[in-house]
Amino acid sequence: MNKCKNLKWLCLTASVFLMLAACELFSEETYKTYDNLAGKIITPHIKWANPYSEGKIKTLVIAPAWGQRETVELAQRLSLDYTPMMLHEYTAIGAARGVEGLVQTNQIYKLFEKKLEESYDLIIIGKIKWSIIPAKIRTEILRKIYSDGVGLLYVNPPEMDKELEVLFNKNKLPSNNIMNALPAQAIPILKNIPGDKLFLSGTFGKGRIALLNYNQKATPFDDYYRHCLTPREGYGDIDLYYDYLMAMVAKAAIWTAGKESCLTAKEVIPSAEKIDFSFVNSSPGIFDFNFVIRDLRNNIEQQQKGKREIKEGKNILSFPLPALKDGAHFIDLWIIKDGKTIDWASSYMEINAVNKIVALTLNKDHYEADETLRGELTLEKAVSSGKIRIEFKDNFNRIIDFKEFTGTNKTFPFTFKIGHPLSILLSVKAVLISETGIMSEKTVSFPVPQRGNGDFSFVMWSAENDEQLSKLILNAYQSNGVDTVLDLSALPKRLTNNDRRIIAGNIARANLKIIPTVWSFFCDDFHVMTPDGPARRPCLSDKAFHEETKKYLKTATELYGIYGPVGYNLGDENSVSDKLEVCYGAQTLCDLRKYLQIKYGSLEELNKIWQSSFDAWEKVKPMNWKQARGQKNYASWLDHRLFMEKIFADSQIEAANTIKSVDKYARAGFEGPLRSRTSTGYDFYKLFSNLDFFGLYPDSMDRFGLLRSFIKKNSFTGSWFGAYDGAIFNDYTRAFPWFCLFEGMNSCWWFGGTLVKGAGGNAAFTVDLQPFEYFQTTSSEIKEIKSGLGKLLIGSKLKTDPVAIYYSPISKYAYAVDEPNSPLSYENSINSFCYLLQDLGFQSRSISSVEVEQGKLTQDFCRVLILPSTRALSEKEAANISKFVKEGGTIIADLPPGSMDCHCAMLKEASLKSVFGDFTSVPAYNVFGKGKAVYLGTFFKTYTAERVAGTGEDKRRIFKTILENSGIHPMLKILTKDGTPLQATMTSVFKGKDATYAGLLYFSGPSRNPNERIKNLKQEKATVIFPEASHIYDMREKKYLGFTDKVEVEMTPSQAKVLAMLPKQIESIDLKLSKAEKLKGGDNVNYEFFITPSLSSVARLEVTNPDGMKIPYYAKNILFDGKYSGIIPLSFNEKAGEYTIQIEEVVSGKTATGKFTVIGGKAK
C-alpha cells in the first residue's frame, strides 16, 4: 500500500467528524490556568542544545494541561518555539459541561482547530490516547505530516489502536541509531528496553514519524501522573536521570522535525583509559568542544573546553579519562559553533576503584534532637594510604561536623551529636581519599523530626509521585511560603511502600513537613442494599475492616513517623454517609442491640420508649426514616442515628490510638467534615475532644466555635481555603490566614497548589509553576504572620466572652422530625447567632449537652446561654438549664426549647416552658429566679441574609440590648462615627503573660460562597475603645499609639489589624554578642538580648550573610520573658566575611543589630 493510499485509508476509517458547538472561548479567569505557558520559571537543567545551531524548532505539543511544564523543561534544554495544546487528561479532551473553572470540550475543539491552522516543524503528542482526538483534527494532523512535511513525535501512547498501528508499522524505517549516542541503558526505568523498541521511526509522505516507547501501560491511576514526555516514575532522589531522559526527547524531536545539523553523533565507545565519540560531518571545519564528566549527583568532576578540527565524513574524537572515583559517571561532549550546539553525545561508565566504601551503616533509621548518631564505615580493603573523611551535613549543604581518619583499618566507627538541626533531612557522607583524589564516596540520608515550634503553619494539599515534576512542584511550594504538605500518597492501594518512602523523602528534601493521609473513613456512595436498608461500605462494625485498618496504620506510621508528621490524616470528608442513612448491615444491627442493652438495661424499658413489642433482643430492629415518619415514632430511628455517630467517632478514635501506639508524638484526626445532616453522623463534642488534628471547611461558622471550645490542647488545627470556585480573589485570600489565626488556629490550609488533571481549573500556580496573584497575596500575609506575630498570638490564650452557644446533636435530628413545620433549621439557627455575636464584637464559646448533663453550666462558665433551635432536651439537661437561670443566668432561644424529649417524642408542654413563661409573643422576656429567659421566635432567622445585603442593623441593636441587660459587653468596642458597632468585624482578644493583644478583621466571613459575602464593604473610620488605658501599639504598622483607652483607626475590608495593650511602653531592645571576631567554621555565635522594660514578648532573629542576603535557615521567632540567650551554630563550610544579626521585637518593631566575622578555616 503506497503512502497516498495510507492517508486515504486513515481518513476513511476515522470516526465521523464531531460537530463543534457554537460557543465563546473560555473566560479570562479560566484562561489564567489554561493555554498559558510563559516559561519564566527556570529550574536546574543541562542545556543540551539551547541555543541550537539550526534555530528554534516550531513545535505544537499536545498533552494534558498539567503535564505541559515538561514542554518548558524541554525548551530549557532544546531551542523550541513551542505552542501548547492543553487537554483535560490522557483519556479526555476536556471537562464535562458545567464544571466550573475548567475549559469545556467544545471550547478545546475550537482552539485545537485554530492552533492547527499554524505551520509547525514538529507535533509532539504526549501520552494522549489517539482515539480521543476528534476525527477531523486527527485527519488534519496526518495531512500536515503527509503533505506539509511536519514531523510527528508520539510519546508512549497508552494503546496502539488500528490507526496508529497502520501509521507506524507500514511506514517504519528499518533502523535508527540516534539513541546510540545517549546513555539510555544507564537509566533504571529504561534498562530493560532494547534500543530498537525504545525509539521507532519512519516516514509518512513528506514528514517523519517517531515513537518513544517507555513500555509503560495505562493504569487506573494515570490521572495522578503529570509526566507527558518522560516516564511517569522511577526517579528516586537522582535528579540527573531526568536530564538524560530529556536529552532523549530532544534528540528524537530534532530528528523527527528534520532539523539535524551538519554533524551527527553516531556512538560513544568508552574504555578504561579513554572515551571515543563517533561523529559524521558534512561541513568540515574547526569546532569548539565542551567535554564534561559528572557523577550521579551532577557534581562536575572534570571539564575541558577547546577546539578540534572535524573533517568531512566519519570522525573519532578521543579524550583520555582521568582517575575517577568508584561508581557511576556520565560523560558528555558538545560540538559547538558560534556559541550554538551543533550536536552532542553522552555515555555512562561504572568505575570499580582499587578500594572502595562497601558499607556506611547507622545504628538507627532516624534520630531525635540531642541524640547521638553512631555509625560505621567499612572498606573493601584496609587503607594502605590516604585518609577517610566523614561529614555530618544538613539539607542546606551545611557541614555540621566532620571526622577524619588515617590508619590501616577496614572499619571505622564514628559518632556525631545530633543537636538541634536546622532541617528535617540530614546526611552522613563518607569519602575515601587517596593521593590522586577521591577514590570512593557514599552518603546515607536520614530524618530528624522537627517536633513543632509553636508557630503558624501554611499547609498545601498535595498529590505527588515519584516524578521530577513533583520535586519541582514541592520546591515551588516551599519557595512561596508553604511549610507543610498534606500528602495523599500514603493512602493504600495506589502506591507501594517504596514509592511512599521516595515521596516522603522528596518532601523532606524540599524542606517541607508532612501530613500523610494514611487512611480514609469516607463512605462509599455504592452502599450494599439489604432487606432492612442500605449497609454502609465500608461497614464501621466490620471487624475485618477494623483489623485491616489497624494493620495498615501501624505500617504507615512506621514509615512516616520517622519524619515527625505534623499530624496523621485519617481521611477527607469522612462521615457516616453524605446522602443516605446507614447502616442496616447484619453486624451493625448486632452491635446496635448490644448498645441498646447497655442504654436501656431491659427489653421492657426499650419497648416502652420505642413503643414497640419485641420479645427478644435478637429481634430488635430500628425503623428507617420512612417508617418512623409514617408512624410519627422516632425513638428507634434516633437511637440508630446516635449509635452510628458513636461508632463513627469510635472508629476515628481507635485509628488515632493505633497510630499513637507506634508514634508517641503523633497527632491524628481528619479534615473536611461535611455539613451536619441526619446522615453525616458527627458528634463534634466527642470528635473534637478526643482527636487532636482537624482541618475544617469554611462554610459553616458553628464549626469554628465548636472546635475552639472542645479541641484538645496542643492540637493542630486549621481550615481549608484557596482554589475553590468563587474564592480566588485577593480580598478573600488576604483575609483568610488572619481569620484562622484569630480563631485560635495554628495553621491555614490551601487546596489546589497544582492539579493532576484538568484543562484549566483553579490552582495556586499556573501549569508553568508561576504563582497566581491571589496566591502571592496569601503568601505575603502568611509571611508576616510567620515573622513572629503568629507565634505571639498562638503562645497567648484566646479569651472568650461569657456567652455560650448550646451544642445539642439530638436537636439536629429533632429539626428533621419537625422539618415540615419548622421555620428554622438547626444549622442556620446556629450560624445566625454566630454572625450576630461576631458582628457585635463578641467571641463566644460552646457548651455541649454532655457538659450540661455533667453540671458544667454555671455562672463561672458563662452568664448567657443561647439555645439555637434546641427542640430536644433530656430531663437532666432541662433541669440543669433551669437551675442556671434560677441562679442568675440568662438564656435566649429562637424556637421553644425542649418541645421534644431526648427521644424526639413531642411533649405536651416544652420542658422549659416554666422558665420562658410565654412562647406566643416575640420578643418575650421572663424573669425566673435570679435570671431571665428571652424568647425570640424566628425574628433572627433572616439575619445571615440581611447582613449579606448590608442591612440587619435593627436586629443587631436588639440583640446588643439583650446582652447589655444581662451585663454582657464586648471586651473591645469598635464603633463607627455614629456610635454603632462596625458590622462584620471579627474581634479576637489574646491574653499573654504581660500584655493583651487584639486581632481585628473587617471581613464578611469565611464562606467560599460568593452569595454569602457582604455586599459593598468599604473603608471605614472607626474608634476602638479598650476596657482601660494602657500603652497601645499597632503591631502591623510597628507604631506606638500612646497611653490611652481609645484609638482612631482606618478599617479596610479584608485587612487585619493587630493591636497590643501593654502595661509599659517599650523603650529598647539590646543585643550582645560574646564573641564576634575571627570566628571559624564550627564555632557558635553566642548572643543575648533583653528588652527594656522587662516584658514577655516574641523577637524575630534574622542573619544576613556577607553578600547582604538574608539566610532563611537561621531565621527564627523566639518567645522570651524579658531576656533570652542563644547560639547560632556556624557550619564548617560557612562563607568567610562579615555577618549581621538583627533582633526585632514584634510588638514595637524596635530592633538591635550586631555583627560577627567569619574568617574561614576550621574550628577543629
N, C-alpha and C positions, 0 to 999 in steps of 0.2 A: 504494500500500500504506500503510495507516494505521499509526500508531506502535504500536498494540496488536498488530497482526499482525507488525510488525517484531520485537517481543520474542518472540512465539511462534515465529517463524521461526528466530531466533538460538538459542533454547533447543533446538528440534528438530534443528538442524544441528550442534549442539555434539557432541563425541565423548562416548562412554559415560563415566559418572562413574567415576573411579578409586576403587577400594576402599582405605580407609586402614587400614594395618596397625596392630594393637594394639601400642603401644609407649609407653615413658615419654618425656617431653620430655628434651632434651639435658642432659648432665651440667653440674655447676656450673663445671667447668674450661672446657668448651666455651662455656658461657654468657658467659664473660668477654669473648670476642671476638664474640659474636653477640647480636643483639637488645638492644644496649646503646648508646645514643646520648644521652649526658648533655648535650652541648653546652657543656661547661665551658671548652674551649679556644677562646679568642677570637682571631680573625685580622683583619687590616685589612679594612675594608668600609665601604660607604656605606649608611647606614640610609635606604632608600627609603621604607619605610612601617612602621617599627618604633620607636615604637608606631603602630598603625593605628587610625583613628577607629572602625572597625566591629568592633574587637576581634580576638581571635585566630581564625584560620581553622583549624578542626579538620580535620587532613589525614592521610590514610593514604598513605605513599609506598612504592610497590612498585618495587624496584630492586635491582641487585646489591649485596651487603653492602658491598664495598669502594668503592662509589661513594656510599654514604649520607652521607659527610661533606658532600656537596653539599646534603643536606637541612638540615644545620646551617648551611651557608653561606647558604641561602635564608632560614632562620629568623633569622639575624642581620640580614637586610635587610627582612624582612616578618614581621609578627606571625603566627606559626604555633604551633598546638598540635599537634605532629606525632607520628605513630606510624610507626616504620619497619617495613616488611615486607621483610626482607633475604633475597635469593635468592642462589644459588650464583654465577651468571653470567648474561649476557644471554640465553643459549640453554639454560639448565638451571636447574631449580628448586633442586635440592640435589645433594649429592655421592652417588657410588655407595656402596653398602653396604660397610662395612669400612674406610672411610677415616678414620683416627683424627684427632681434633681438628676434624672438620667435622660439621656437622649433617646428618643423613640426610634424604633426600627425604620420606619418610613423616612425619618429625617436623615438617618445614616445612609440609606439607599441614595437619597438625593445628593448628599455630599460625596458619596462614593463615585457616582457618575460624573460629578463636577470635577473631582480630582483626576479622574481618568482621562479627562479632556486634555490634560497637560502632557507634555512629552517627557520621557524618562530614559535614562540609560539602563535602569535596573528596577525590578519589582521584587521585593522580599516579602514572602508570606511566612509569618512566624507562628507555626504550630496550629494554625486555623484549619478547621475541618473544611475541605474544599467544597463539599456539597451545600454548606450553609450560605455560601456566596450566591446571590441570585444569578440565574442563568444568563441574563442579559449582561451582567457585569463580568461573569466568567468568560463569556464569549469575547467581550472587549479586551480582556487581559490576554487571551490567546491570540486575538487578532494583532495586538501590539507586538507580541513576541514574533509571530509568524511573518507579519508584513513590515513592521517598523524596525525589527531587529532589537527590540528591548529584551534584556536578559531577565530570566525568572529564577530566583533562588528560593527554593521551598525548604523551610527548616522543619524537620521532624513532623510531618503531617501525622495527626492522630490515627488516621487509617488511610489505606491506599484504595480508594474506590475505583470504579471502572474507568472513569475519565483519566485519572492520574496514572493508572497502570498503562493505558494506551499512550499517554503523553511521554512517559519516561521509558517504558520498555521497548517501544517501537522506534525510539529516536535516540537511544543512548549510544555514547561513544564507547569503543572497546576498553579504553583505559584513560586515566587522567592522573598524572603524578604530581599535582600541585600540593598535595598534602605531604609529599615525601620530605619536604624541607621544613616540616614542623614536628614538634615532639608530641604528637597525639598519644602515643602509647605510654607516655610518662604521666598522663593524667588519669587517675584511678578510674573514673567513670567511663573512660573510653578504652580502657586497657584491653578488653576482650572483643573489641570491634575491629575486624580487619579493615585495612585501608580502602579496599575496593567496595566495602559495604558502607563505610563511613561517608564517602563522597561519591555520588553518582552524577554523571554529567552526560549531556547530549546536545543536540541542536534541533530546533523546530522552525522550519522556514529560515528566515534571516537571523533569528535570535538563538541565543544559547539558553539551555535549561540545566539546572543543577539541583541536587537534593542532598541536604545534610541529614544523615540518619544517626541519631543518638541511641537508637534501639530502646526508646522509652515509650511504652504503650500507654494508651489513655487509661486513667484510673478514675474512680468515683470522686477523688479528692483533687483533681487537676485545677479546680477553681481556686484552690489555695495557693497555687504557684504562679509567680509572675514572669519567670524567665521565658521569653518567647524566641530568643536567638541562640541561647546556650542551654545545656542540660539543666534540668529543674532541681537537682540536688547533687550532693557528693563533694561539697567544698570544704567542710570542716572549718579549721582555722587557717587554712592555707589560701591566702588571697591571690597568690601568684597563678594558681590554676586558671583563674578567670581571665587573666591577660592572655594566656596561651589559647584558651578557648575562643576568645575574641579575635586572636590572630588568625585562627582557622576560619572564622566567619569572614574576616577581612579578605583573606586570600580567595575564598570562594566568591565573594562579591566582586572582586577585581576581575577574576576570570569570567564570571557569568555576564558581567557588564561589557566584556570585550575591551577592557581598559588596561591590558598588560603593557608594560613598558618595553624598552628595547632589551632589557636584561631580565632573565628569568632564573630564579633559583631552582635547581633540579633535585639536589640531595645534599645531605650532610653526612660525612664519614668521620666519626671520632675514633681515635686510638689513644694508647697510653701516653704518647709523647706529643701528639699534635692533633689538630682537627682540620679537616679539608671540607671546603664549601665548593660545590659544583654549580657553576652558572653557565647559561648560554646567552651570548651577547650578539646583537645585530648592529651595534653602533660603537666601534672601538674608540677608546679614549682614556683619559686619566680621570679616575673617580675618587671621591672621598669614601672612606670607610669608618665605621664605628663598631669595634669589637668589644663585647661585654660578656663577662662571666658573673653569674649571680647565684646565690644559694636559694634554698626553698623559701626563705623568709624575705626574699627580694633584696638582700644585702649584696651590693656590688662588690665582688672580690677582686676583679681586675677590669680595667677599661683601657682600651688602646684606640687612638684615633690617628688617621694618617691618610695617605693617598696611595693608590695602586693603579697600575696600567692594566686595563682589561681589554683583551684583544677580541676580534670577531670570532664567533663560534664558541666552542666549549672552553671554559676556563676553570682551573682549580686554584682557589685561594687558600693557602695553608697558614695556620697560626700555631706556634708552639704553645703547649699548655704548661702553666706554672704548676708548682706543687700545690695541690688542692686538699682541703680537709676531707675527712671521711664523710660520705653521704651523697645527697643529691645536689646536682648543679645544672643550671640551664645556661646555654651558650648561644649568643645572638650575634649576627653580623648584618649590619645595614650597609648597603651601597647607596651613596648619596651624590647628587649633582645639584649644584647651585642651592644647597640647603634643603633640597627635597629628596625624599626617599624614592629611589629607583626600584628597589626590591630588597627583601630581607630573607634571612634563613635562620632557623633556630634548631638546636639539638639539646639532648639531655644526656647526662652522664652520671653513673653511680661510681663513686670512688671508694675503694677499700684500702684504707690507710694502713701503714705498718703497725700502728697501735691505735686503739680507739676506745671510747667510753661505751661499754656494753650495757651498763645499767646505772640509773640515777634514781634511787628509791627514797621515799619519805615515809616516816612512821605513821602518817595519817593522810586522809584524802582532803581534809580541811582542818583549819585551826581556829580557835577563838583568840581574841585580843589578849595579849600578855602571856600566851602560852609559849613554850619552847619547841621549835621545829627541830627534829632530829632526822638526819638523813645519812645516806652512804653512797659514795661513788665507787663504781667497780670498773677497772680497765681490763681489756683483753689480755694484756701482759703487764708485768711490773715495769715501772718507769725506769728507763736507763739514764735519761737526761731530760732536761726541760722542767716544767712545773705544771701544777694544777691550780686553776683559779675557779672559785665557786662564788657566784654573785647572787645576792638576795635582792630582787627588784620588785617594784610595784608596777601598776598598769600605766603609769605615766613615764615609764622607762627610767625611773629614778633608781639608782643603786643605793639601797638602804644599808647594806652591809656586804662584806665580802671576806673570803678566806683564801689564802694561798698556801699550797703545799709543795714541798720537794721531797725527794727520797726515792726509794726503790720498791715501794709497796704497790700492790694491785688494788687494794681497797683503801678508801679514805673516808672515815666517819666525820661528820660535821654537825654543828648546831647553829641555830640563829634564834634570837629572841624576836618574837612576832611584834611585840609592842602594840601600837595603835596605828595601823597603816592608813594611808590616805585613799586607797582604792580597795574594792572588794576582791579583785583578782590580783594575785601575786605570783611570782615565779622564782624558781631557783635555776640558774643557768651555770652549767659546768663546762669548762674549757680545758682541753689538753693542749699545751703549748710546747712546741719544740723550738730548736734553734732557727728553723726556717719559717716558723709561723704556726698558725693554728692547725693542729692535726685532727682534732675531733671536738665536737661540742654536742651537748644535749640539754634540753630545757624541759622542766616539769612545772606546769601551772596548777594553781590550787586557789580556792577562795578562802577569805576570812570574812565572815558575815559582819556587816555593819548593823548593829542592833538598834538603831534609831537614835536620833539626836534631839528629839523634842521639837523638830522644826516642821514647817509646812511642806507638803509633797505635791507634786504635779504628776498625775498618773495618766498614761496613754493606753488606750485599748490597742492590742497588737495581735496580729495573726501571722507570725513569721515562720520561716522554714530554713532549712539548710541550703540557702541560696545567697549569692553575692549581693543581690538587690536588698535582701533582708538586712544584711550588715550595713549597707549604705543608708537604709531607712532608719535603723536604730541609731546610727551616728547623727542623722538629721534630727531625730527626736532630741538627743542629748544636747546638741549644739543650740537647740531652740528652747532650752529650759526644762524639758521633761527630765525627771529623775527616776521614774518608776514605770515599768510596763506591766499591764495585766495581760498575761500571755496565755493564748489558747492552745498552744502545742502540747500542754500537759494532759489534755483530755484523752481518754482511752480510745483505742481502735485506729486512729488516723496515722499515728507515727510509732516508730519503735523507741525503746528507751535510749538507744544510742543516738537517734535523731534528737530526742529531747535533751540529752546531755550536751550535744553540739549547740543547740539553740540557747539553752541556759548559759553555756559558756560564752556565746556570742553576745548575749545581753550583758553579762558581766564585763566582757571585753569592751563594750561601748560605754562602760562606767554607768550602767543603769542598774537599779534594783528591780527585783522581780516579784510579781504576784502570780503564781501559777494557778490556772483554773484546773483543779485536779479532779473534779467530778461534776456531775450535773444531776439535780433532782427535778429537772424540767419535766413537765408532764407531757407525754406524747399525745398528740391530738387523736391518734388512731387507737381509741380505747377498745378493750375486748368487751363485747356485749354478752351479758348473762341474763337469765330469765328475770333476775331481780333488778337489773340496771347495769350501767356501764362500770366495768372494772378498770381501775387506773393501770396504766402501763408507763413505767414500772410500778408494780404494786408495793406500797410502803409497808405492807405486812408480810411481804415475801421474805422468808428467812434466807433463801438463797441469794436474793438481791442484796441483803444486808451483809452477808458474808463476802460476796463479790466486792461490795463497796469497801469493806474494811481491808480486804486483801490488797486491792489496788491502791487504796490511800496509804497504806504502810509502805508499799513500794515507791509510790510517787513522793512521799515525804522523805524517804531515804535519799532519793535522787535530788530533790530540790532543797532539802533542809540545809545542805552544806553551803548554800548561797545566802542563807539568812533571809528568807522571804519576808517582805513587809506584812503579808498576810497570805493565807491559802483560801482561794475562792472555790466554794462548793457549787457554783453554778450561776447562770444568768437567768433571771426571770423564773426562778424556782417558785412553784406554787403547787397546791393540791391539784388544781386544774384551772385553766384560764376560762373555760366555757361551760363544761358540764359538771354536774355534781356527782362526784365519785367518792368512794369506791364500793361496789357491791360484789367484789370477789369473795370467794368462799373463805379464804384465810382472813381477810379484813373483817368479815361478819363474825368469824370465830373470835378474833381478838376484841371486837366490839362487845361481844357478850361478856367477856372477862372484865372489860372496863365497866360495864353496866352492873355487874355483880358487886364490884367494889363501890360503885357510886350509890347504888340503891340498897344494897345489903340483902334484899329478898325479892323474890319474884312478885310477891303481893304488893310491895311498895312500887315496883316498876309498873305493874298493871294499873295501879291507882293513878300514877302520874300520866301514863301513856293512854289511859282509858282503853286498855286492851284486856285480853283474857288468855294470855299464854299460859299453858300448863306445864311447860318445861323450858329450861334455859336454851336448849339447842334449837327450839322453835322460834326464839325471839328474833324478829326481823324488823328494821325500821321502815316506815313509809318513805317513799320518794316524794319529791316536791309536789308532783301532780296529785298523788294520793292524799297527802297532807292538806293540800289546798282544797281538794274536793270535800274532805271531811271537816275542814277547819279545826284540825287537831294536829298541832305542830311539835309536840314534845318529842316524839321518836325521831322525827326529821332533824330537830335541833340537836339532840344527843349525837346523832350520826355526824352532823357537821362539826360539832365540838370535838368529837373523837378524832375526826380527820385532821382538825387543827392540831390536836395533841400529837398524833403520830407523825405528822409532817414536821413539827418542831422537834420532836424527839429524834427523828432521823437526822436532822441537821446537827443537833447537839451530839448525838452518838458519833457522827462523822468527824465533828470537830475534836471530840475527845480522842478518837482514834489517831488523828494527826498529832495531837499533843502528847500521846503516849510515845511517839517517836521523836518529836521535836519539842523539847520542853519550853522553847521560846515562842512557839507558834501562836499566831492569832488566826482564827478561822471564822468564816461566815459566808454570806453570799451577797450578790449585788443584783440590782434591778428588780426589787419586789414590785409586783403589779398593783393596780388599784384594788382596794378592798371590795370584793364581791362575795356573795354567799358561796361561790365555787372556789375562790382562791385560797382560802384556808389559812389566813395569817393571824396568829396570836402575837402581836408585836411586843407585848409585855414580856412574854416568855422568850421570844426570839432575841430581842434586844438585851435582855438581862442575862442571857446565857451565852451568847456569841459575842465576839469582840472584833469583828471585821464586817463592815457593811458599806455598800455603795448604793445610794438611793437614786431614783428618778426624780426630777424636779417638778413633777406635775401635780403634786398634792401637798399643800402646806402642812397638813396634820402630821405627816411622816417625820418632818424635821423636829417638831416639838416632842413627838414620842421618842425618837432616837436620842435627842438631847436629854430627856428625862430618865430613860430606862437603861441606856447603854452602860456597859461595864467600864470601869476606869482603865486607862491606858489602851483603849481600843483604837483601831484605825478606821476612820470614817470619812466619807466624802459623798459627793453627788456627781452624777453624770451631767455633762453639758457638751456643747461642741457642734459637730457637723450634722445636726438634725435639721430637717426642713423647717423653715421659719425661724431658726435660731442662729443663723450665721450672719450677724451684723455686729458692728463694733460696740454699740452701747451694751448689748447683751453680754458679749464675750469680755468686755471691760469690767462689768459689774460682778459677774458670777463668781470669780475666785474670792472676792471680798464677801459676797453673800455666804459662801461656805465657811470662811474664817469667822465671820460674825455669828454664824450659827453654832460655833463651838467645835466645828470640824477641823481636822488637821490635814485635809487634802481636798483637791478637786480633781475630777476625772474627765478627760476628754475622749469622746467617742469618735473614731474615724480619723486617724492620722493620715494613713493612706489606705486605699481599699485593695482588695484582692481581685475584684471584678467590677464591671460597671462602666458603661460609656458615659462619662461624666460622673455625677454623684458628688455628694458633699464630703469634704475632707479637710484636714488641716493643711495639706500640701497638695501641690499640683502633681501630675504624673511625673514631672521633672524634678520633684523634691524641693520646689520653691514654696516657702510658707505663704499662705494667703494673708491678706492684711488683717482679717478678723482674728486669725490665729496669732499673728505678731502682736496684736493688741493684748490678747490674753497673756502671751509670754512676757510682755513688758510689765503688766500688772503683777504677775506672779514673781517676776524677778525682784520687784520692790518688796513684795511680801516676804520673800526668802532672803532679803538683805537685813533681817533682824526683827522687823516689826511683827512678822508672823510668830516667831519664837517667843517674843514678849507676851503676846496675847494668849498663845497656847499654854504658856507657863503660868498664866494667871487664871483665876476662877471666873467663869461666866456667871454673872449674877442674874437671877430671875425675880420678877415681881411676885408678890403674894397672891397671884391669880392662877388658878389651876383649871385645866380643861379635863373633863372626865373621859376616860377611855373605857368604853363598855363594849366588848366584842359581841355580846349577846344582842345588844341594841342594833347592831348591823343586820342580824337575822330578823329582829323584830320589825325593822323597816321593810324587809322583803315580805314579811307576813302581812303587813298593813299597807303595802305599797299603793294599791288602788285608791286607798282613802287618805294616804299621807301626802301632805303638801310639801314635804321637805325631806330630802334624802339624808342619811346619816353622814356620808362623806361631805356633801355640800354644806350641811349644817356646821360641821367642824371647821371647814375651810373658811366659811363666812366669819366665824368667831376669831379664827387665827388672823385673818386680814384686818378685822376691826381692831384687835389688840395691837397689831403691828402699826397700823395707821395712827393709833393714838399714842405710840411711843412705848408700848409695854413689851416685855419679853416674858411670856407665860411659861408655865411648866405643865406637865401632865401627871395625872394620878390614875392608876388602873383600878378596875373593880376588885381585883385581888387585894390590892393595898388597902382599899376602903374596907373590905371584909376583915382585913387583919387589924383594923383600928388605926391606920396611919393618917386618917383625915382629921387633923387637929388644927387649932389656931396657929400653932408653930409652923405647920406645913404651908398653909395658905389662909387667907381671910375671905377670899371669894372663890366659889366653885361654880364653874359653868357646866351645865348638863346639856350637851348638844344632841338633840334628837334621841334622848335617853328613854326609850319606850319601855325597856325591860329592866327590872331590878329584883334582886333576891330580897328576902325579908331582912337579912343581915345588912345588905347594902342600904336599904331604905331606913333601917333603924339607925345606922351609923351616920347617914347623911342628916337625918332628923336631929340627932344628938349634936352634930356640928353646928347646925343653925341655932338650936336652943342655947348653945354655949356662946353665941355671938357671931357666928359666921353668916355670910351671905351666899345664897345660891341663886343662879339665873338659869332659866330654862326657856326653850323655844316651843317645845311640844310638851303635853302633860307627861311628866316623868313618872315611870312606874305604872303605866296603864296596863302593862303585862307583867306577869311574874317571870321568874328565871327560866321557865319552860315555854315562854312565849304564849302563855294562855292569858286571854283577856280577863282583867279583873273588873268586878262590878264598880269599883272605885279605885282611882290611882293611889298607889301606896304612899305618895307624898301629898295627897290631897289636903290633909290637915295642916301641912307645912305651908302650902301655897294658898289655901283658902278658897281661891276662885280661879277657874280656868276660862271664864266666859268673856271678861273684859281684857283689853290689851292696851298699854301695858298694865299689869296688876301688881301691886305691892302688898305684901302681907308680913306683919311682924309676928315672929314665932319665937317665944322665949326672949333671949337677948339678941337674936339675929333677925334676919328678914329673908324673904323669898320674893324674887321678881320673875313674873311670867310675861314673856314677850310674844308668845304665839309666833306667827310667821312674818312678823314685822321686818325681820332682818334677812329673810330668805333671798331677797334680791340684791343684797349688799355687794356681793362679788361682781355682779354685772354692772351695778351702779358705779363702783369705783373704777371699773374699766372705762366707763363712759365719762369719767371725771366728775361724777356727782356723788351723792351719798352723804353730803355734809350734815343733813338733818339726823341721819342715823348715827353718825359719829358723835354728834353733840349729845344725843340722848344717852348713848352708851357711856360716854365720858361722865355725864352727870350721875348715872347709876353707880359707877365705880367710885366717884368722888364722895357720894353719900355713904359709901362703905369705908371711907377713909383711905382709898387707894389712889395714889398719884404716881405718875411715871418718875423714874429716877432722874431723868433729864427731860426738859421740855424744849421742843424745837417749834418755835412759833413764827408764823408769817407776820407781815407788817400789821394785819388786822387782829392779831392776837389768837388766831386759831392754830391748832396743831397742823404742821405741814404734812399733808397726806403723803402716803407711800414712802415714808421714811423709816427704814429699819433702824432701830436703836438697840445696840448691844453694849452692856457695861461689864467690864472685866476688872476684878479686884486683884491687884498684885500685893506684894508684901508691904511696900511703902507708898504705892500710888494707885490711882484708879484710872482706867482707860475707857474711852467711849468710841465705839465704831458707829458711824452714821452712813447710811446708804440710801440715797434718794432713788428708788428703784421700784418698778411696778410689781416685781415678784419674779420667782424663779421659773415659772412655767415656760415651756418651749412653744406653747400655743400662741400664735400672734393675736388670736381673738381674746386672750386673757390679759393683754397688756393695756395699761392705762394710756389713753389717748392724750396727746398734746402735753406731756410733762414738759415744763420749761424751767429755765434757771430762775431761782427764787432767792431773794434776800431773806435771811431768817435770823432769829435770835435764839441762841442756845442758853438755857437757864440751868445752872447747876444747883445742887442742894445746898452748897455753901461756897464761900470764897476759897480759892486755892490758886496756886501758880499753874496757869493754863498754857499748854503747848499745842500747836498744830504740828503733829508728828510728820505728816507727809511733806509739809512745807518747811519743816525744820525751823519753826518760827515761834518765839515766845510772845504770848498774847497778854501777859500781865497777871497781876494778882486780882482776881475778880470772881464774881459769881455769875457773870453772863458775858457772852461774846457775840459779835455780829459775824455772820458767815455767809458766803455765797454757796448755795446748794445747787449743784449742777447734776442733771439726771445721769445716773449710772456712774458717777464719780464719787468714790468713797472718801470720807473724812475720818481721821483718827485723831482724837483729842486726848491729851493727858492732863490729869489733875494731880499735881504734886504738892506735898506739904512745904517744900522749899524750892527756891529757884536754883537751877544747876549753874554753877559758876564755871567749872572747868573739868576737863579730864586730862590726866597727866600720864605719860608713858616713860618708863625707864628700861634701858637695855643693860644687862650686867656685863656683857662682853660684845663689843660691836666691831672690833678691828681685827684684821688678819685672821678671819675665820677660814677654816679648811673644810673640805668635804667630810661629812660625818659628824661635824660639830653640831651642837644645839645652840640656837639663838634663844637665850633666856630673857623673857620680858615680864614686866609687871606694870599694871596700870591701876589707877584709882580715880574715883570721882569725888568732886567737892561740891556740895556737902555729901557725906556718905549716904548713898541710897542704893537699893537693889534696882537693876535695870538689865538691858542687853546691849552689848557692844559688838560692832561689826569689825572684824580684823581682816585687812587685805594687805598683800605683799606685792610690790612692784619690782620687776627684775631690772637689770642694768640697761635693757633696751626700752624701758619705760612702759612695759606691758604688764598688766595685772596677771598674777599667777593663780588660776582658778582653784587649783587643788590646795593651796594654802589658806584660802578664804574660809572664814568660819564665823558663826554667830555664837557669842559667849554670854550665857546667863550668869550674872555675877552679883554679889552682895557687897557693894561699896568698893571692893578691890578684887583683883584677880592676878594670878601669876601663871605663866605657861611657857611652853617651848615651841619653837619652830625647828623641826629636825631636818637639817640640811642633808641632802644626798651626797654621795661620794663623787657624783659627776655634776654637781651644781656649777653653773656657769660663773666664772670669775667676774667681779665687778661690784658696784655699789647697789644695794637694795634698799627699798624704803618700806617700812611698816607704817600703816595708818590704822588707828583705832578711832571709830566713830560711835559715840553714844547715841542710840537710835531715837530717844525722845527729843533731845535738844538739838541734835546734829553737831554737837561740839566734837572737835577732833583733836588728836595728838599724833605726831609723827616721830619716827626715829629711823636712823639709818645704820646699816651694818655693811661690812665689806668682806667679800669672799675673795681670797687671793688664789684659789685653786690649790691643787695638790691634795693630799690625803691626810686626814687626821690620824690615821693609823700608820 
